[in-house]
Structure formats: C-alpha cells, structure tokens
Amino acid sequence: MNIHSLTADLQDVAHQYARRFSINRTPDWHVMKLSEELGELIQSYLKVTGRARTDGQAPEALRQAFEDELADVIGMALLLAKDQDVDLERAFKRKWLVYHDAPRSVTD
C-alpha cells in the first residue's frame, strides 16, 4: 500500500458514505470532520492511557478503538489533502525529510 493508492481507496469509500447519508463534502466539511475525528482520537487516547473512564471496556477493546480513531484522523487528513490538491510527498520532503540525513548534534 502506498499513499496514492490508499488515498484513492479512501476517496471511494468517502464517496459511498456521502451518497448514502446525503452529505455534501465541501472543503469546510473535510477540515471540520478532521477536527471531529481528532477529538475522538484524544478521547480514546485518554481511555487507553488510563486517564478517562473506560466504562468497563477491556484493554484490547480500548486499544482497538484508539487504533481505529487514529486511522480516521489519518484518513481524513489524506482526504483533506486530496481535496485541497496538496502533494503530500513533496510536503513531507520539504517539511520533515529535509532533516533525515542532516548531521546530528552531540546532544541528539
């Protein structure tokens, strides 16, 4: 799986979801949905790390919920990037990977 094929698959699922529930996926919708998913990720993170009520859920269920919410956040970020015509590979190279081969200081 690569970022382009994953995004295309997510786009297909998102189109089906939008048709099924009559959602108009505007650019604002993508960023607001990302915010909603981030809130759900934070909630599940607090539960899995023992800082929120778990309502009796087993640790395995809490972990799965956390993983699922993380997938939702990443998925919505990929869909937002697609909607806004962002080349994520180029952005990652510019923002993160420029430091990949940079010399490290003694304190690193």
DSSP file (Angstrom, degrees, kcal/mol; ACC not computed):
  #  RESIDUE AA STRUCTURE BP1 BP2  ACC     N-H-->O    O-->H-N    N-H-->O    O-->H-N    TCO  KAPPA ALPHA  PHI   PSI    X-CA   Y-CA   Z-CA
    1    1 A M              0   0    0      0, 0.0     2,-0.3     0, 0.0     3,-0.0   0.000 360.0 360.0 360.0 132.6    0.0    0.0    0.0
    2    2 A N     >  -     0   0    0      1,-0.0     4,-2.6     0, 0.0     5,-0.2  -0.787 360.0-100.7-120.7 171.3    1.3    3.5   -0.9
    3    3 A I  H  > S+     0   0    0     -2,-0.3     4,-2.1     1,-0.2     5,-0.1   0.835 119.0  50.1 -61.5 -35.5   -0.1    6.9   -0.1
    4    4 A H  H  > S+     0   0    0      2,-0.2     4,-2.2     1,-0.2    -1,-0.2   0.929 113.7  42.6 -71.8 -45.3   -1.7    7.4   -3.5
    5    5 A S  H  > S+     0   0    0      2,-0.2     4,-2.3     1,-0.2    -2,-0.2   0.888 114.8  51.7 -69.5 -36.7   -3.5    4.0   -3.7
    6    6 A L  H  X S+     0   0    0     -4,-2.6     4,-2.7     2,-0.2     5,-0.2   0.938 110.3  48.5 -62.3 -46.2   -4.6    4.4    0.0
    7    7 A T  H  X S+     0   0    0     -4,-2.1     4,-2.5    -5,-0.2    -2,-0.2   0.899 110.6  51.1 -61.7 -41.1   -6.0    7.9   -0.7
    8    8 A A  H  X S+     0   0    0     -4,-2.2     4,-2.0     2,-0.2    -1,-0.2   0.917 111.5  47.4 -62.9 -42.9   -7.8    6.6   -3.8
    9    9 A D  H  X S+     0   0    0     -4,-2.3     4,-2.1     2,-0.2    -2,-0.2   0.914 112.9  48.6 -63.9 -42.8   -9.4    3.8   -1.8
   10   10 A L  H  X S+     0   0    0     -4,-2.7     4,-2.9     1,-0.2    -2,-0.2   0.887 108.4  54.7 -64.1 -38.6  -10.4    6.2    0.9
   11   11 A Q  H  X S+     0   0    0     -4,-2.5     4,-2.3     2,-0.2    -1,-0.2   0.907 107.2  50.6 -61.2 -42.5  -11.9    8.6   -1.6
   12   12 A D  H  X S+     0   0    0     -4,-2.0     4,-2.1     2,-0.2    -2,-0.2   0.933 112.8  45.4 -60.7 -46.5  -14.0    5.7   -3.0
   13   13 A V  H  X S+     0   0    0     -4,-2.1     4,-2.6     1,-0.2    -2,-0.2   0.911 112.1  52.1 -63.9 -42.2  -15.3    4.9    0.5
   14   14 A A  H  X S+     0   0    0     -4,-2.9     4,-2.5     1,-0.2    -1,-0.2   0.876 108.1  51.2 -63.8 -38.0  -15.9    8.5    1.3
   15   15 A H  H  X S+     0   0    0     -4,-2.3     4,-2.4     2,-0.2    -1,-0.2   0.921 110.9  48.4 -64.0 -43.7  -18.0    9.0   -1.9
   16   16 A Q  H  X S+     0   0    0     -4,-2.1     4,-2.6     2,-0.2    -2,-0.2   0.926 112.6  48.6 -60.7 -45.1  -20.1    6.0   -1.0
   17   17 A Y  H  X S+     0   0    0     -4,-2.6     4,-2.1     1,-0.2    -2,-0.2   0.913 111.3  49.8 -61.5 -44.7  -20.6    7.3    2.6
   18   18 A A  H  X>S+     0   0    0     -4,-2.5     5,-2.3     1,-0.2     4,-0.6   0.902 113.0  46.3 -63.9 -41.8  -21.5   10.8    1.3
   19   19 A R  H ><5S+     0   0    0     -4,-2.4     3,-0.7     3,-0.2    -2,-0.2   0.928 112.2  50.9 -64.7 -44.5  -24.1    9.3   -1.2
   20   20 A R  H 3<5S+     0   0    0     -4,-2.6    -2,-0.2     1,-0.2    -1,-0.2   0.876 122.4  30.5 -62.2 -38.9  -25.6    7.0    1.4
   21   21 A F  H 3<5S-     0   0    0     -4,-2.1    -1,-0.2    -5,-0.2    -2,-0.2   0.238 107.4-117.5-108.5  12.8  -26.0    9.8    4.0
   22   22 A S  T <<5 +     0   0    0     -3,-0.7     2,-0.5    -4,-0.6    -3,-0.2   0.914  53.7 166.2  53.1  50.4  -26.6   12.7    1.6
   23   23 A I      < -     0   0    0     -5,-2.3     2,-1.0    -6,-0.2    -1,-0.2  -0.842  35.0-145.0-100.5 130.1  -23.5   14.6    2.8
   24   24 A N        -     0   0    0     -2,-0.5     2,-1.8     1,-0.0     5,-0.1  -0.817  16.7-152.2 -91.6 100.9  -22.2   17.5    0.7
   25   25 A R        +     0   0    0     -2,-1.0    -2,-0.0     4,-0.1    -1,-0.0  -0.547  25.9 171.2 -81.5  84.9  -18.4   17.1    1.3
   26   26 A T     >  -     0   0    0     -2,-1.8     4,-1.9     1,-0.1     3,-0.1  -0.384  51.3 -99.8 -82.9 167.5  -17.3   20.7    0.9
   27   27 A P  H  > S+     0   0    0      0, 0.0     4,-1.6     0, 0.0     5,-0.2   0.895 127.6  52.1 -55.5 -38.9  -13.7   21.8    1.7
   28   28 A D  H  > S+     0   0    0      1,-0.2     4,-2.5     2,-0.2     5,-0.2   0.883 104.2  56.9 -63.7 -37.1  -15.0   23.1    5.0
   29   29 A W  H  > S+     0   0    0      1,-0.2     4,-2.9     2,-0.2     5,-0.2   0.917 104.0  53.1 -60.8 -43.3  -16.6   19.7    5.7
   30   30 A H  H  X S+     0   0    0     -4,-1.9     4,-2.0     1,-0.2    -1,-0.2   0.925 112.5  42.4 -59.4 -46.0  -13.3   17.9    5.3
   31   31 A V  H  X S+     0   0    0     -4,-1.6     4,-1.8     2,-0.2    -1,-0.2   0.871 115.6  49.0 -73.2 -34.9  -11.5   20.1    7.8
   32   32 A M  H  X S+     0   0    0     -4,-2.5     4,-2.3     2,-0.2    -2,-0.2   0.901 110.9  50.4 -68.9 -39.1  -14.4   20.1   10.3
   33   33 A K  H  X S+     0   0    0     -4,-2.9     4,-2.7    -5,-0.2    -2,-0.2   0.885 108.0  53.8 -64.7 -38.1  -14.6   16.3   10.0
   34   34 A L  H  X S+     0   0    0     -4,-2.0     4,-2.2    -5,-0.2    -1,-0.2   0.914 108.5  49.6 -60.8 -42.5  -10.9   16.1   10.7
   35   35 A S  H  X S+     0   0    0     -4,-1.8     4,-2.0     2,-0.2    -2,-0.2   0.912 110.5  50.0 -62.8 -42.9  -11.4   18.2   13.8
   36   36 A E  H  X S+     0   0    0     -4,-2.3     4,-1.9     1,-0.2    -2,-0.2   0.930 111.4  48.3 -60.1 -46.1  -14.2   15.9   15.0
   37   37 A E  H  X S+     0   0    0     -4,-2.7     4,-2.2     1,-0.2    36,-0.2   0.865 107.9  55.0 -65.2 -36.0  -12.0   12.8   14.4
   38   38 A L  H  X S+     0   0    0     -4,-2.2     4,-2.5     2,-0.2    -1,-0.2   0.900 106.3  51.9 -63.7 -39.9   -9.1   14.4   16.3
   39   39 A G  H  X S+     0   0    0     -4,-2.0     4,-2.2     1,-0.2    -2,-0.2   0.904 110.0  48.7 -60.8 -41.3  -11.5   14.9   19.3
   40   40 A E  H  X S+     0   0    0     -4,-1.9     4,-2.3     2,-0.2    -2,-0.2   0.866 109.9  52.3 -67.5 -35.8  -12.5   11.2   19.1
   41   41 A L  H  X S+     0   0    0     -4,-2.2     4,-2.6    28,-0.2    -2,-0.2   0.926 109.4  49.1 -64.0 -44.4   -8.8   10.2   19.0
   42   42 A I  H  X S+     0   0    0     -4,-2.5     4,-2.5     1,-0.2    -2,-0.2   0.922 110.5  51.1 -61.7 -43.9   -8.0   12.3   22.0
   43   43 A Q  H  X S+     0   0    0     -4,-2.2     4,-1.7     1,-0.2    -1,-0.2   0.924 113.0  44.4 -59.3 -45.6  -10.9   10.7   23.9
   44   44 A S  H  X S+     0   0    0     -4,-2.3     4,-2.7     2,-0.2    -1,-0.2   0.855 111.2  54.8 -70.2 -32.9   -9.8    7.2   23.0
   45   45 A Y  H  X S+     0   0    0     -4,-2.6     4,-1.9     2,-0.2     6,-0.2   0.921 106.6  51.1 -63.8 -43.5   -6.2    8.0   23.9
   46   46 A L  H  <>S+     0   0    0     -4,-2.5     5,-3.3     1,-0.2     6,-0.7   0.894 112.8  46.6 -61.0 -38.7   -7.2    9.2   27.3
   47   47 A K  H ><5S+     0   0    0     -4,-1.7     3,-1.6     4,-0.2     5,-0.2   0.939 111.7  48.7 -67.8 -46.4   -9.1    6.0   27.9
   48   48 A V  H 3<5S+     0   0    0     -4,-2.7    -1,-0.2     1,-0.3    -2,-0.2   0.767 112.8  49.2 -68.7 -23.9   -6.3    3.7   26.7
   49   49 A T  T 3<5S-     0   0    0     -4,-1.9    -1,-0.3    -5,-0.2    -2,-0.2   0.306 118.3-110.1 -97.9   9.3   -3.8    5.5   28.8
   50   50 A G  T < 5S+     0   0    0     -3,-1.6    -3,-0.2     2,-0.1    -2,-0.1   0.728  88.0 113.0  77.1  22.7   -6.0    5.3   31.9
   51   51 A R  S   <S+     0   0    0     -5,-3.3     2,-0.3    -6,-0.2    -4,-0.2   0.199  73.2  40.8-113.0  15.9   -6.8    9.0   32.2
   52   52 A A  S    S-     0   0    0     -6,-0.7    -2,-0.1    -5,-0.2     2,-0.1  -0.975  98.6 -78.4-152.4 160.7  -10.5    8.7   31.4
   53   53 A R        -     0   0    0     -2,-0.3    -2,-0.1     1,-0.1    -6,-0.1  -0.361  31.3-163.5 -62.5 137.9  -13.4    6.4   32.3
   54   54 A T    >   -     0   0    0     -7,-0.1     3,-2.1    -4,-0.1    -1,-0.1   0.482  25.2-135.7-101.7  -5.3  -13.4    3.2   30.3
   55   55 A D  T 3  S-     0   0    0      1,-0.3    -2,-0.1     2,-0.0     0, 0.0   0.826  70.1 -57.9  52.0  35.0  -17.0    2.2   31.1
   56   56 A G  T 3  S+     0   0    0      1,-0.2    -1,-0.3     0, 0.0     2,-0.1   0.550  92.8 154.4  78.0   8.2  -15.8   -1.3   31.7
   57   57 A Q    <   -     0   0    0     -3,-2.1    -1,-0.2     1,-0.1    -3,-0.0  -0.452  47.2-112.1 -70.7 142.1  -14.2   -1.8   28.3
   58   58 A A     >  -     0   0    0     -2,-0.1     4,-2.3     1,-0.1     3,-0.4  -0.354  25.4-112.3 -68.9 152.1  -11.5   -4.4   28.1
   59   59 A P  H  > S+     0   0    0      0, 0.0     4,-2.4     0, 0.0     5,-0.2   0.855 118.2  55.4 -54.5 -36.4   -7.9   -3.1   27.4
   60   60 A E  H  > S+     0   0    0      2,-0.2     4,-2.3     1,-0.2     5,-0.2   0.900 108.3  47.4 -64.8 -40.2   -8.0   -4.8   24.0
   61   61 A A  H  > S+     0   0    0     -3,-0.4     4,-2.4     2,-0.2    -1,-0.2   0.887 111.5  50.8 -68.0 -39.1  -11.2   -3.0   23.0
   62   62 A L  H  X S+     0   0    0     -4,-2.3     4,-2.2     2,-0.2   -14,-0.2   0.915 111.0  48.7 -63.5 -42.4   -9.8    0.3   24.2
   63   63 A R  H  X S+     0   0    0     -4,-2.4     4,-2.5    -5,-0.2    -2,-0.2   0.912 111.2  49.6 -64.2 -43.0   -6.6   -0.3   22.1
   64   64 A Q  H  X S+     0   0    0     -4,-2.3     4,-2.6     1,-0.2    -1,-0.2   0.907 110.0  51.0 -63.5 -40.9   -8.6   -1.2   19.0
   65   65 A A  H  X S+     0   0    0     -4,-2.4     4,-2.5     2,-0.2    -1,-0.2   0.910 109.9  50.3 -62.2 -42.0  -10.8    1.9   19.4
   66   66 A F  H  X S+     0   0    0     -4,-2.2     4,-2.3   -22,-0.2    -2,-0.2   0.938 111.9  47.2 -60.6 -47.5   -7.6    4.0   19.7
   67   67 A E  H  X S+     0   0    0     -4,-2.5     4,-2.1     1,-0.2    -2,-0.2   0.897 112.0  50.7 -61.2 -41.0   -6.2    2.4   16.5
   68   68 A D  H  X S+     0   0    0     -4,-2.6     4,-2.0     2,-0.2    -1,-0.2   0.905 110.8  48.1 -64.5 -42.1   -9.5    2.9   14.7
   69   69 A E  H  X S+     0   0    0     -4,-2.5     4,-2.3     2,-0.2   -28,-0.2   0.878 109.7  52.7 -67.8 -36.8   -9.6    6.6   15.7
   70   70 A L  H  X S+     0   0    0     -4,-2.3     4,-2.5     1,-0.2     5,-0.2   0.909 108.7  50.8 -63.2 -40.6   -6.0    7.1   14.6
   71   71 A A  H  X S+     0   0    0     -4,-2.1     4,-2.8     1,-0.2    -2,-0.2   0.888 108.6  52.6 -62.6 -38.8   -6.9    5.6   11.2
   72   72 A D  H  X S+     0   0    0     -4,-2.0     4,-2.7     2,-0.2     5,-0.2   0.920 110.0  47.7 -62.6 -43.9   -9.9    8.0   11.0
   73   73 A V  H  X S+     0   0    0     -4,-2.3     4,-2.3   -36,-0.2    -2,-0.2   0.942 115.4  43.9 -63.3 -47.8   -7.6   11.0   11.6
   74   74 A I  H  X S+     0   0    0     -4,-2.5     4,-2.4     2,-0.2    -2,-0.2   0.914 114.1  51.4 -64.5 -41.9   -5.0   10.0    9.1
   75   75 A G  H  X S+     0   0    0     -4,-2.8     4,-2.3    -5,-0.2    -2,-0.2   0.926 111.2  46.4 -60.8 -45.6   -7.8    9.1    6.6
   76   76 A M  H  X S+     0   0    0     -4,-2.7     4,-2.5     1,-0.2    -1,-0.2   0.871 110.7  53.4 -67.1 -35.0   -9.5   12.4    6.9
   77   77 A A  H  X S+     0   0    0     -4,-2.3     4,-2.4    -5,-0.2    -1,-0.2   0.911 109.6  48.6 -64.6 -40.4   -6.1   14.2    6.6
   78   78 A L  H  X S+     0   0    0     -4,-2.4     4,-2.3     2,-0.2    -2,-0.2   0.903 112.2  48.4 -64.8 -40.5   -5.4   12.3    3.4
   79   79 A L  H  X S+     0   0    0     -4,-2.3     4,-2.7     2,-0.2    -2,-0.2   0.884 110.9  50.7 -67.9 -37.7   -8.9   13.2    2.1
   80   80 A L  H  X S+     0   0    0     -4,-2.5     4,-2.2     2,-0.2    -2,-0.2   0.922 110.3  49.9 -62.8 -43.9   -8.4   16.9    3.0
   81   81 A A  H  <>S+     0   0    0     -4,-2.4     5,-2.9     2,-0.2     4,-0.2   0.919 112.1  47.8 -60.8 -43.6   -5.0   16.9    1.2
   82   82 A K  H ><5S+     0   0    0     -4,-2.3     3,-1.3     1,-0.2    -2,-0.2   0.932 111.6  49.9 -62.2 -46.1   -6.6   15.3   -1.9
   83   83 A D  H 3<5S+     0   0    0     -4,-2.7    -1,-0.2     1,-0.3    -2,-0.2   0.852 115.1  43.5 -61.5 -35.6   -9.5   17.8   -1.8
   84   84 A Q  T 3<5S-     0   0    0     -4,-2.2    -1,-0.3    -5,-0.2    -2,-0.2   0.296 112.7-117.7 -95.6   9.2   -7.1   20.7   -1.5
   85   85 A D  T < 5 +     0   0    0     -3,-1.3     2,-0.5    -4,-0.2    -3,-0.2   0.908  53.7 165.8  56.0  47.6   -4.7   19.4   -4.1
   86   86 A V      < -     0   0    0     -5,-2.9     2,-1.2    -6,-0.1    -1,-0.2  -0.835  36.3-141.0 -95.3 126.2   -1.8   19.0   -1.7
   87   87 A D     >  -     0   0    0     -2,-0.5     4,-2.4     1,-0.2     5,-0.2  -0.747  20.1-172.9 -84.3  96.3    1.2   16.9   -2.8
   88   88 A L  H  > S+     0   0    0     -2,-1.2     4,-3.1     1,-0.2     5,-0.3   0.850  79.1  56.9 -65.8 -35.2    1.9   15.2    0.5
   89   89 A E  H  > S+     0   0    0      2,-0.2     4,-2.2     1,-0.2    -1,-0.2   0.944 111.4  43.4 -60.5 -45.5    5.1   13.5   -0.7
   90   90 A R  H  > S+     0   0    0      2,-0.2     4,-2.3     1,-0.2    -2,-0.2   0.910 114.2  50.9 -65.0 -41.6    6.5   16.9   -1.7
   91   91 A A  H  X S+     0   0    0     -4,-2.4     4,-3.0     2,-0.2     5,-0.3   0.909 110.6  48.5 -63.9 -42.2    5.3   18.5    1.5
   92   92 A F  H  X>S+     0   0    0     -4,-3.1     5,-2.7     2,-0.2     4,-2.5   0.905 111.3  50.1 -64.8 -40.4    6.8   15.7    3.7
   93   93 A K  H  <>S+     0   0    0     -4,-2.2     5,-0.5    -5,-0.3    -1,-0.2   0.918 116.7  41.7 -62.3 -41.6   10.1   16.0    1.8
   94   94 A R  H  <5S+     0   0    0     -4,-2.3    -2,-0.2    -5,-0.2    -1,-0.2   0.895 126.2  31.5 -72.2 -41.1   10.1   19.8    2.4
   95   95 A K  H  <5S+     0   0    0     -4,-3.0    -3,-0.2    -5,-0.2    -2,-0.2   0.866 136.3   7.3 -91.0 -39.0    8.9   19.8    6.0
   96   96 A W  T ><5S+     0   0    0     -4,-2.5     3,-1.8    -5,-0.3    -3,-0.2   0.821 119.7  54.5-111.5 -51.3   10.2   16.6    7.6
   97   97 A L  G >><S+     0   0    0     -5,-2.7     3,-1.2     1,-0.3     4,-0.5   0.596  86.6  80.4 -75.9  -9.7   12.6   14.7    5.4
   98   98 A V  G 34<S+     0   0    0     -5,-0.5    -1,-0.3    -6,-0.4     3,-0.2   0.782  98.6  46.9 -60.7 -24.6   15.0   17.6    4.8
   99   99 A Y  G X4 S+     0   0    0     -3,-1.8     3,-0.9     1,-0.2    -1,-0.3   0.500  85.9  94.8 -93.0  -5.6   16.3   16.6    8.3
  100  100 A H  T <4 S+     0   0    0     -3,-1.2    -1,-0.2     1,-0.3    -2,-0.1   0.898  99.8  23.0 -56.9 -46.5   16.6   12.9    7.5
  101  101 A D  T 3< S+     0   0    0     -4,-0.5    -1,-0.3    -3,-0.2    -2,-0.1   0.228  94.0 127.2-105.6  13.4   20.2   13.0    6.5
  102  102 A A  S <  S-     0   0    0     -3,-0.9    -3,-0.1     1,-0.1    -4,-0.0  -0.404  71.4 -96.4 -69.7 146.0   21.2   16.1    8.4
  103  103 A P        -     0   0    0      0, 0.0     2,-0.3     0, 0.0    -1,-0.1  -0.339  40.9-129.8 -60.3 142.7   24.2   15.9   10.7
  104  104 A R        -     0   0    0     -3,-0.1     2,-0.1     1,-0.1    -3,-0.0  -0.710  14.3-123.4 -97.5 147.2   23.2   15.3   14.3
  105  105 A S    >   -     0   0    0     -2,-0.3     3,-1.3     1,-0.1    -1,-0.1  -0.361  30.0-105.1 -80.5 168.3   24.5   17.3   17.2
  106  106 A V  T 3  S+     0   0    0      1,-0.3    -1,-0.1     2,-0.1    -2,-0.0   0.784 120.0  56.1 -63.3 -28.0   26.2   15.7   20.1
  107  107 A T  T 3         0   0    0      1,-0.2    -1,-0.3     0, 0.0    -3,-0.0   0.542 360.0 360.0 -85.6  -6.6   23.1   16.2   22.3
  108  108 A D    <         0   0    0     -3,-1.3    -1,-0.2     0, 0.0    -2,-0.1   0.487 360.0 360.0 -70.6 360.0   20.8   14.3   19.9
